[in-house]
Amino acid sequence: MLSGEHGEAIERMFRLLVRLGDVYGADRMIPVGSVQVAGVSYKSIGDPGMEFLEDLAEKGVKVKVSTTLNPAGMDLEKWKELGFPEEFAEKQLRVMDAFKRMGIMTTVTCTPYLVGNLPRYREHIAWSESSAVSFANSVIGARTNREGGPSALAAAICGLTPNYGLHLDEKRKPTLLVKVSAELSDIADFGALGYYVGKLVRKGVPYFKGIKHANVDQLKALGAAMAASGAVALYHVEGITPEAAMMSTEGLESVEVGDKELEETYRSLNTGTGPDIVILGCPHASINEVAELARKLEGKQLKKPLWICTSRATKETARRMGFMNTIEKAGGRLVSDTCMVVSPIEQMGYKTTGVNSGKAANYLPGFCKQQVVFKKMDELLEDIM
Ligand code: F3S
């Protein structure tokens, strides 16, 4: 590949991986089982990104392993109905077409593990969306660094990634012990805990003790928030995540997180009141989250817009189950392929957004110029009923 035998585009991509490996002291390249590419929204990549992708597609470059995409900047089917700007849509569709021509699956979700891109325990992968990276490493026990959009794309095209960082056993050891005494019940509580710990641990690996129960949706919220307020790509939860039992916490620095710390986090994340819109599904909602919401909205009428961001496959299941009909009757919308952060909501007239996600609360002010209402789902629904 380096000698250009497979073409100039592949040589360029492989060179990028070699450079990355040199910088981080990788001993060799390793094959990857799957790739997840970020940098899909036209809002994030703009014309230069779009033209770069179109150039690769034009040269006939194809991916070597199963590859899926992060959310795009809009619902790829219902963008007109939802009010996305025409010019933006035209460019976003060009981006999608370029990815498709390279053989990448246009699933466009940050929860690929829920809809067909599911790595196995200890499998080496190259994923780039930070919450998906955290979930794959921590909850599944697969192995990936937090790839940038270009390095993930290069891994997909070459089928390889440099062997460093979280691909190695020694880099997966915990660096901070977190003793949780706070009562965690709602998904927002896990988001608040993640936001608090991410700020403390930064790039480290937290080891949680004291979380008695956590389902998949709560774990994805926890990891997403830590990856946003810090750069956490792996965490362990005693008795819950697969590698926790193999890790020693002896001699580690420790912190305690109680109800007081959680309350302070809720306070600090709330920068607004009275949301113009409530957007749930960060990371993308699972079918269980959609079902729960449908139950809560049965026979109700909303006064303000409600979006639930999810993958297209989950939306289709929700449609078949009748959940979508219930949600739409109440005035809510299931929005697929995109999310509150990567879509241009600030251009659509919204100024204050209600969320139950620590990650969304962290990014909305900077990325979308939004004031944020960060609350539990029931409280957000009360605000717009
Ligand atoms: Fe996914 Fe967007 Fe949140 S990509 S994790 S829904 S910010």
Residues whose N, C-alpha, C, O or C-beta is under 5 A from the ligand:
A	BS01	F3S	P71 C110 S131 A224 G281 C282 P283 H284 C339 V341
